[in-house]
């Protein structure tokens, strides 16, 4: 039997401090219950997508690179979003849904607005 051991030595030097500053604020459509789920950057469109989790009729908002809202009020997620990401291979905004809903992606129009969901 071979027994290997090693000793972890705690870092004794002072941990560097990083001063962060806010550079962008996104103000999505109000939703009383909260449920903020995701913020996704689409590099091709240079837009942020934000969604709420919990229902396909919850708000979806699009923002410019400087944080200006570019979608109209009333835009819905059209999918029970629980997570969202930009897929670099397909160049699409993809999402996973609640329970057995599965995965989907948005079909975007020429202006980058989601028109429907592809399951």
VMD Tcl script that builds the backbone (N, CA, C; Angstrom):
set m [mol new atoms 357]
animate dup $m
set s [atomselect $m all]
$s set {name element resname resid chain x y z} {
  {N N UNK 1 A 0.838 -1.164 0.000}
  {CA C UNK 1 A 0.000 0.000 0.000}
  {C C UNK 1 A 0.891 1.239 0.000}
  {N N UNK 2 A 0.497 2.188 -0.827}
  {CA C UNK 2 A 1.249 3.423 -0.934}
  {C C UNK 2 A 0.374 4.549 -0.415}
  {N N UNK 3 A 0.892 5.330 0.476}
  {CA C UNK 3 A 0.148 6.444 1.035}
  {C C UNK 3 A 0.848 7.731 0.622}
  {N N UNK 4 A 0.126 8.563 -0.089}
  {CA C UNK 4 A 0.675 9.848 -0.510}
  {C C UNK 4 A -0.003 10.952 0.285}
  {N N UNK 5 A 0.774 11.877 0.756}
  {CA C UNK 5 A 0.215 13.015 1.483}
  {C C UNK 5 A 0.888 14.286 1.017}
  {N N UNK 6 A 0.217 15.363 1.156}
  {CA C UNK 6 A 0.822 16.667 0.929}
  {C C UNK 6 A 0.169 17.658 1.876}
  {N N UNK 7 A 0.843 18.710 2.119}
  {CA C UNK 7 A 0.353 19.708 3.050}
  {C C UNK 7 A 0.005 20.960 2.272}
  {N N UNK 8 A -1.196 21.442 2.500}
  {CA C UNK 8 A -1.605 22.703 1.884}
  {C C UNK 8 A -1.171 23.830 2.804}
  {N N UNK 9 A -0.497 24.776 2.237}
  {CA C UNK 9 A -0.030 25.910 3.028}
  {C C UNK 9 A -0.913 27.107 2.701}
  {N N UNK 10 A -1.477 27.664 3.735}
  {CA C UNK 10 A -2.346 28.823 3.554}
  {C C UNK 10 A -1.535 30.006 3.065}
  {N N UNK 11 A -2.160 30.767 2.195}
  {CA C UNK 11 A -1.491 31.961 1.678}
  {C C UNK 11 A -1.455 32.988 2.792}
  {N N UNK 12 A -0.278 33.432 3.127}
  {CA C UNK 12 A -0.145 34.364 4.241}
  {C C UNK 12 A -0.055 35.815 3.801}
  {N N UNK 13 A 0.205 36.029 2.524}
  {CA C UNK 13 A 0.302 37.417 2.073}
  {C C UNK 13 A -1.099 38.022 1.959}
  {N N UNK 14 A -1.160 39.303 1.992}
  {CA C UNK 14 A -2.435 40.010 1.913}
  {C C UNK 14 A -3.060 39.809 0.530}
  {N N UNK 15 A -4.332 39.450 0.500}
  {CA C UNK 15 A -5.048 39.290 -0.759}
  {C C UNK 15 A -5.246 40.660 -1.393}
  {N N UNK 16 A -4.923 40.793 -2.689}
  {CA C UNK 16 A -5.073 42.107 -3.326}
  {C C UNK 16 A -6.536 42.548 -3.363}
  {N N UNK 17 A -6.742 43.820 -3.223}
  {CA C UNK 17 A -8.078 44.399 -3.274}
  {C C UNK 17 A -8.308 44.952 -4.673}
  {N N UNK 18 A -9.466 44.649 -5.226}
  {CA C UNK 18 A -9.830 45.169 -6.529}
  {C C UNK 18 A -11.013 46.101 -6.336}
  {N N UNK 19 A -10.876 47.316 -6.782}
  {CA C UNK 19 A -11.970 48.272 -6.693}
  {C C UNK 19 A -12.798 48.192 -7.964}
  {N N UNK 20 A -14.042 47.762 -7.820}
  {CA C UNK 20 A -14.933 47.651 -8.961}
  {C C UNK 20 A -15.771 48.906 -9.077}
  {N N UNK 21 A -16.143 49.229 -10.301}
  {CA C UNK 21 A -17.050 50.350 -10.489}
  {C C UNK 21 A -18.127 49.936 -11.481}
  {N N UNK 22 A -19.305 50.416 -11.233}
  {CA C UNK 22 A -20.431 50.111 -12.099}
  {C C UNK 22 A -20.261 50.865 -13.408}
  {N N UNK 23 A -20.431 50.138 -14.516}
  {CA C UNK 23 A -20.292 50.781 -15.821}
  {C C UNK 23 A -21.576 50.706 -16.640}
  {N N UNK 24 A -22.536 49.898 -16.199}
  {CA C UNK 24 A -23.752 49.724 -16.980}
  {C C UNK 24 A -24.888 49.303 -16.060}
  {N N UNK 25 A -26.066 49.846 -16.288}
  {CA C UNK 25 A -27.266 49.440 -15.570}
  {C C UNK 25 A -28.338 49.117 -16.588}
  {N N UNK 26 A -28.920 47.926 -16.483}
  {CA C UNK 26 A -30.044 47.539 -17.344}
  {C C UNK 26 A -31.305 47.613 -16.509}
  {N N UNK 27 A -32.307 48.308 -17.017}
  {CA C UNK 27 A -33.568 48.452 -16.286}
  {C C UNK 27 A -34.663 47.748 -17.072}
  {N N UNK 28 A -34.870 46.453 -16.780}
  {CA C UNK 28 A -35.891 45.694 -17.504}
  {C C UNK 28 A -37.300 46.144 -17.158}
  {N N UNK 29 A -38.255 45.664 -17.949}
  {CA C UNK 29 A -39.665 45.936 -17.677}
  {C C UNK 29 A -39.982 45.500 -16.259}
  {N N UNK 30 A -40.816 46.258 -15.585}
  {CA C UNK 30 A -41.132 45.889 -14.211}
  {C C UNK 30 A -41.939 44.595 -14.190}
  {N N UNK 31 A -41.667 43.825 -13.179}
  {CA C UNK 31 A -42.451 42.621 -12.935}
  {C C UNK 31 A -42.502 42.434 -11.428}
  {N N UNK 32 A -43.695 42.500 -10.887}
  {CA C UNK 32 A -43.880 42.535 -9.448}
  {C C UNK 32 A -43.237 41.362 -8.716}
  {N N UNK 33 A -43.289 40.163 -9.283}
  {CA C UNK 33 A -42.776 38.978 -8.594}
  {C C UNK 33 A -41.265 38.835 -8.708}
  {N N UNK 34 A -40.624 39.672 -9.487}
  {CA C UNK 34 A -39.177 39.546 -9.643}
  {C C UNK 34 A -38.817 38.484 -10.654}
  {N N UNK 35 A -38.261 37.387 -10.185}
  {CA C UNK 35 A -37.884 36.247 -11.020}
  {C C UNK 35 A -36.868 36.587 -12.093}
  {N N UNK 36 A -36.024 37.569 -11.872}
  {CA C UNK 36 A -34.984 37.852 -12.850}
  {C C UNK 36 A -34.144 36.609 -13.076}
  {N N UNK 37 A -34.027 36.175 -14.316}
  {CA C UNK 37 A -33.353 34.905 -14.590}
  {C C UNK 37 A -31.980 35.101 -15.210}
  {N N UNK 38 A -31.899 35.828 -16.305}
  {CA C UNK 38 A -30.641 35.864 -17.040}
  {C C UNK 38 A -30.397 37.196 -17.729}
  {N N UNK 39 A -29.127 37.430 -17.990}
  {CA C UNK 39 A -28.692 38.510 -18.870}
  {C C UNK 39 A -27.723 37.859 -19.848}
  {N N UNK 40 A -27.980 38.030 -21.138}
  {CA C UNK 40 A -27.156 37.410 -22.176}
  {C C UNK 40 A -26.678 38.494 -23.135}
  {N N UNK 41 A -25.407 38.440 -23.493}
  {CA C UNK 41 A -24.833 39.354 -24.481}
  {C C UNK 41 A -24.794 38.646 -25.822}
  {N N UNK 42 A -25.368 39.278 -26.849}
  {CA C UNK 42 A -25.307 38.751 -28.219}
  {C C UNK 42 A -24.254 39.587 -28.947}
  {N N UNK 43 A -23.056 39.031 -29.191}
  {CA C UNK 43 A -21.977 39.831 -29.769}
  {C C UNK 43 A -22.218 40.273 -31.206}
  {N N UNK 44 A -22.965 39.496 -31.970}
  {CA C UNK 44 A -23.245 39.891 -33.353}
  {C C UNK 44 A -24.167 41.087 -33.433}
  {N N UNK 45 A -25.187 41.088 -32.591}
  {CA C UNK 45 A -26.154 42.191 -32.571}
  {C C UNK 45 A -25.732 43.327 -31.654}
  {N N UNK 46 A -24.749 43.053 -30.809}
  {CA C UNK 46 A -24.317 44.011 -29.787}
  {C C UNK 46 A -25.506 44.420 -28.918}
  {N N UNK 47 A -26.202 43.384 -28.414}
  {CA C UNK 47 A -27.378 43.614 -27.569}
  {C C UNK 47 A -27.371 42.668 -26.382}
  {N N UNK 48 A -27.976 43.168 -25.305}
  {CA C UNK 48 A -28.227 42.341 -24.130}
  {C C UNK 48 A -29.674 41.853 -24.184}
  {N N UNK 49 A -29.894 40.618 -23.802}
  {CA C UNK 49 A -31.226 40.036 -23.659}
  {C C UNK 49 A -31.417 39.743 -22.173}
  {N N UNK 50 A -32.548 40.144 -21.596}
  {CA C UNK 50 A -32.850 39.801 -20.209}
  {C C UNK 50 A -34.189 39.074 -20.172}
  {N N UNK 51 A -34.301 38.106 -19.266}
  {CA C UNK 51 A -35.547 37.344 -19.167}
  {C C UNK 51 A -35.944 37.146 -17.718}
  {N N UNK 52 A -37.211 36.805 -17.514}
  {CA C UNK 52 A -37.737 36.399 -16.207}
  {C C UNK 52 A -38.050 34.913 -16.272}
  {N N UNK 53 A -37.850 34.244 -15.171}
  {CA C UNK 53 A -38.130 32.810 -15.097}
  {C C UNK 53 A -39.537 32.579 -14.565}
  {N N UNK 54 A -40.163 31.519 -15.066}
  {CA C UNK 54 A -41.408 31.095 -14.448}
  {C C UNK 54 A -42.599 30.951 -15.354}
  {N N UNK 55 A -42.594 31.554 -16.540}
  {CA C UNK 55 A -43.766 31.469 -17.391}
  {C C UNK 55 A -43.425 32.017 -18.776}
  {N N UNK 56 A -44.068 31.475 -19.793}
  {CA C UNK 56 A -43.815 31.907 -21.178}
  {C C UNK 56 A -44.366 33.302 -21.473}
  {N N UNK 57 A -45.180 33.837 -20.588}
  {CA C UNK 57 A -45.713 35.187 -20.813}
  {C C UNK 57 A -44.954 36.253 -20.020}
  {N N UNK 58 A -43.873 35.863 -19.372}
  {CA C UNK 58 A -43.081 36.828 -18.615}
  {C C UNK 58 A -42.251 37.688 -19.575}
  {N N UNK 59 A -41.826 38.864 -19.109}
  {CA C UNK 59 A -41.136 39.817 -19.985}
  {C C UNK 59 A -39.763 39.378 -20.474}
  {N N UNK 60 A -39.471 39.791 -21.688}
  {CA C UNK 60 A -38.152 39.677 -22.303}
  {C C UNK 60 A -37.796 41.086 -22.757}
  {N N UNK 61 A -36.609 41.540 -22.431}
  {CA C UNK 61 A -36.188 42.890 -22.817}
  {C C UNK 61 A -34.865 42.824 -23.559}
  {N N UNK 62 A -34.705 43.729 -24.521}
  {CA C UNK 62 A -33.461 43.854 -25.280}
  {C C UNK 62 A -32.883 45.238 -25.026}
  {N N UNK 63 A -31.552 45.285 -24.876}
  {CA C UNK 63 A -30.856 46.531 -24.583}
  {C C UNK 63 A -29.677 46.710 -25.522}
  {N N UNK 64 A -29.360 47.964 -25.803}
  {CA C UNK 64 A -28.185 48.283 -26.621}
  {C C UNK 64 A -26.917 48.047 -25.803}
  {N N UNK 65 A -25.783 48.178 -26.450}
  {CA C UNK 65 A -24.492 47.991 -25.781}
  {C C UNK 65 A -24.264 48.994 -24.660}
  {N N UNK 66 A -24.929 50.140 -24.721}
  {CA C UNK 66 A -24.770 51.146 -23.666}
  {C C UNK 66 A -25.896 51.093 -22.641}
  {N N UNK 67 A -26.766 50.060 -22.738}
  {CA C UNK 67 A -27.803 49.864 -21.737}
  {C C UNK 67 A -29.133 50.521 -22.016}
  {N N UNK 68 A -29.329 51.067 -23.221}
  {CA C UNK 68 A -30.610 51.688 -23.568}
  {C C UNK 68 A -31.580 50.599 -24.021}
  {N N UNK 69 A -32.779 50.602 -23.454}
  {CA C UNK 69 A -33.778 49.607 -23.832}
  {C C UNK 69 A -34.202 49.844 -25.277}
  {N N UNK 70 A -34.133 48.782 -26.105}
  {CA C UNK 70 A -34.462 48.909 -27.521}
  {C C UNK 70 A -35.683 48.071 -27.909}
  {N N UNK 71 A -36.244 47.327 -26.968}
  {CA C UNK 71 A -37.462 46.558 -27.261}
  {C C UNK 71 A -38.662 47.273 -26.673}
  {N N UNK 72 A -39.816 47.025 -27.281}
  {CA C UNK 72 A -41.041 47.642 -26.782}
  {C C UNK 72 A -41.534 46.887 -25.554}
  {N N UNK 73 A -42.301 47.592 -24.717}
  {CA C UNK 73 A -42.939 46.929 -23.584}
  {C C UNK 73 A -43.907 45.881 -24.110}
  {N N UNK 74 A -44.042 44.801 -23.386}
  {CA C UNK 74 A -44.973 43.762 -23.789}
  {C C UNK 74 A -44.334 42.596 -24.513}
  {N N UNK 75 A -43.023 42.678 -24.805}
  {CA C UNK 75 A -42.339 41.550 -25.428}
  {C C UNK 75 A -42.256 40.431 -24.394}
  {N N UNK 76 A -42.620 39.215 -24.780}
  {CA C UNK 76 A -42.669 38.071 -23.863}
  {C C UNK 76 A -41.560 37.081 -24.181}
  {N N UNK 77 A -41.221 36.241 -23.202}
  {CA C UNK 77 A -40.181 35.228 -23.399}
  {C C UNK 77 A -40.638 34.126 -24.354}
  {N N UNK 78 A -41.929 33.860 -24.447}
  {CA C UNK 78 A -42.508 32.832 -25.324}
  {C C UNK 78 A -42.043 31.426 -24.947}
  {N N UNK 79 A -41.409 31.278 -23.788}
  {CA C UNK 79 A -40.854 30.007 -23.335}
  {C C UNK 79 A -40.660 30.132 -21.833}
  {N N UNK 80 A -40.858 29.076 -21.089}
  {CA C UNK 80 A -40.661 29.110 -19.641}
  {C C UNK 80 A -39.161 29.041 -19.353}
  {N N UNK 81 A -38.495 30.171 -19.524}
  {CA C UNK 81 A -37.029 30.274 -19.435}
  {C C UNK 81 A -36.554 30.043 -18.010}
  {N N UNK 82 A -35.537 29.205 -17.869}
  {CA C UNK 82 A -34.864 29.014 -16.584}
  {C C UNK 82 A -33.387 29.355 -16.683}
  {N N UNK 83 A -32.873 29.446 -17.893}
  {CA C UNK 83 A -31.494 29.836 -18.142}
  {C C UNK 83 A -31.356 30.196 -19.609}
  {N N UNK 84 A -30.421 31.080 -19.931}
  {CA C UNK 84 A -30.254 31.534 -21.303}
  {C C UNK 84 A -28.769 31.762 -21.565}
  {N N UNK 85 A -28.328 31.537 -22.803}
  {CA C UNK 85 A -26.938 31.752 -23.180}
  {C C UNK 85 A -26.850 32.026 -24.671}
  {N N UNK 86 A -25.723 32.576 -25.082}
  {CA C UNK 86 A -25.454 32.776 -26.498}
  {C C UNK 86 A -24.615 31.591 -26.966}
  {N N UNK 87 A -25.086 30.898 -27.996}
  {CA C UNK 87 A -24.388 29.740 -28.541}
  {C C UNK 87 A -23.461 30.230 -29.658}
  {N N UNK 88 A -22.171 30.152 -29.439}
  {CA C UNK 88 A -21.205 30.655 -30.416}
  {C C UNK 88 A -21.164 29.821 -31.692}
  {N N UNK 89 A -21.593 28.565 -31.623}
  {CA C UNK 89 A -21.597 27.712 -32.813}
  {C C UNK 89 A -22.776 28.052 -33.734}
  {N N UNK 90 A -23.970 28.183 -33.158}
  {CA C UNK 90 A -25.165 28.452 -33.956}
  {C C UNK 90 A -25.440 29.942 -34.099}
  {N N UNK 91 A -24.763 30.750 -33.282}
  {CA C UNK 91 A -24.960 32.200 -33.252}
  {C C UNK 91 A -26.403 32.561 -32.877}
  {N N UNK 92 A -26.961 31.788 -31.946}
  {CA C UNK 92 A -28.333 31.997 -31.490}
  {C C UNK 92 A -28.378 32.167 -29.978}
  {N N UNK 93 A -29.419 32.862 -29.511}
  {CA C UNK 93 A -29.707 32.925 -28.089}
  {C C UNK 93 A -30.524 31.682 -27.772}
  {N N UNK 94 A -29.983 30.857 -26.897}
  {CA C UNK 94 A -30.618 29.582 -26.534}
  {C C UNK 94 A -31.063 29.633 -25.084}
  {N N UNK 95 A -31.981 28.720 -24.730}
  {CA C UNK 95 A -32.461 28.684 -23.360}
  {C C UNK 95 A -32.868 27.267 -22.974}
  {N N UNK 96 A -32.860 27.033 -21.683}
  {CA C UNK 96 A -33.416 25.801 -21.159}
  {C C UNK 96 A -34.680 26.159 -20.394}
  {N N UNK 97 A -35.620 25.216 -20.386}
  {CA C UNK 97 A -36.909 25.465 -19.769}
  {C C UNK 97 A -37.122 24.663 -18.510}
  {N N UNK 98 A -38.252 24.893 -17.913}
  {CA C UNK 98 A -38.632 24.232 -16.673}
  {C C UNK 98 A -38.848 22.740 -16.883}
  {N N UNK 99 A -38.368 21.950 -15.934}
  {CA C UNK 99 A -38.630 20.519 -15.850}
  {C C UNK 99 A -38.320 19.812 -17.168}
  {N N UNK 100 A -39.299 19.272 -17.826}
  {CA C UNK 100 A -39.076 18.522 -19.066}
  {C C UNK 100 A -39.356 19.352 -20.319}
  {N N UNK 101 A -39.410 20.662 -20.171}
  {CA C UNK 101 A -39.664 21.530 -21.315}
  {C C UNK 101 A -38.560 21.420 -22.349}
  {N N UNK 102 A -37.330 21.226 -21.891}
  {CA C UNK 102 A -36.211 21.037 -22.807}
  {C C UNK 102 A -35.478 22.317 -23.139}
  {N N UNK 103 A -34.817 22.297 -24.280}
  {CA C UNK 103 A -34.022 23.425 -24.761}
  {C C UNK 103 A -34.685 24.030 -25.982}
  {N N UNK 104 A -34.391 25.308 -26.202}
  {CA C UNK 104 A -34.948 26.005 -27.359}
  {C C UNK 104 A -34.018 27.154 -27.728}
  {N N UNK 105 A -34.322 27.802 -28.841}
  {CA C UNK 105 A -33.590 28.996 -29.255}
  {C C UNK 105 A -34.570 29.965 -29.889}
  {N N UNK 106 A -34.180 31.225 -29.931}
  {CA C UNK 106 A -35.025 32.240 -30.550}
  {C C UNK 106 A -34.717 32.348 -32.033}
  {N N UNK 107 A -35.770 32.498 -32.829}
  {CA C UNK 107 A -35.639 32.908 -34.224}
  {C C UNK 107 A -35.775 34.421 -34.214}
  {N N UNK 108 A -34.733 35.104 -34.663}
  {CA C UNK 108 A -34.708 36.564 -34.614}
  {C C UNK 108 A -35.026 37.144 -35.978}
  {N N UNK 109 A -35.743 38.284 -35.972}
  {CA C UNK 109 A -36.004 38.961 -37.239}
  {C C UNK 109 A -34.785 39.791 -37.638}
  {N N UNK 110 A -34.884 40.534 -38.724}
  {CA C UNK 110 A -33.757 41.308 -39.247}
  {C C UNK 110 A -33.258 42.365 -38.258}
  {N N UNK 111 A -34.122 42.813 -37.344}
  {CA C UNK 111 A -33.727 43.805 -36.351}
  {C C UNK 111 A -33.235 43.165 -35.060}
  {N N UNK 112 A -33.195 41.835 -35.010}
  {CA C UNK 112 A -32.695 41.134 -33.827}
  {C C UNK 112 A -33.730 40.873 -32.763}
  {N N UNK 113 A -34.992 41.090 -33.075}
  {CA C UNK 113 A -36.061 40.850 -32.102}
  {C C UNK 113 A -36.556 39.412 -32.243}
  {N N UNK 114 A -36.731 38.696 -31.136}
  {CA C UNK 114 A -37.267 37.341 -31.207}
  {C C UNK 114 A -38.677 37.333 -31.773}
  {N N UNK 115 A -38.893 36.522 -32.794}
  {CA C UNK 115 A -40.232 36.388 -33.385}
  {C C UNK 115 A -40.935 35.129 -32.921}
  {N N UNK 116 A -40.163 34.066 -32.744}
  {CA C UNK 116 A -40.735 32.831 -32.229}
  {C C UNK 116 A -39.622 31.980 -31.649}
  {N N UNK 117 A -40.022 30.824 -31.125}
  {CA C UNK 117 A -39.105 29.937 -30.457}
  {C C UNK 117 A -38.973 28.650 -31.268}
  {N N UNK 118 A -37.756 28.207 -31.437}
  {CA C UNK 118 A -37.500 26.919 -32.100}
  {C C UNK 118 A -37.143 25.908 -31.024}
  {N N UNK 119 A -37.951 24.864 -30.924}
  {CA C UNK 119 A -37.693 23.820 -29.936}
  {C C UNK 119 A -36.691 22.827 -30.451}
}
mol reanalyze $m
mol bondsrecalc $m
mol representation Tube
mol addrep $m
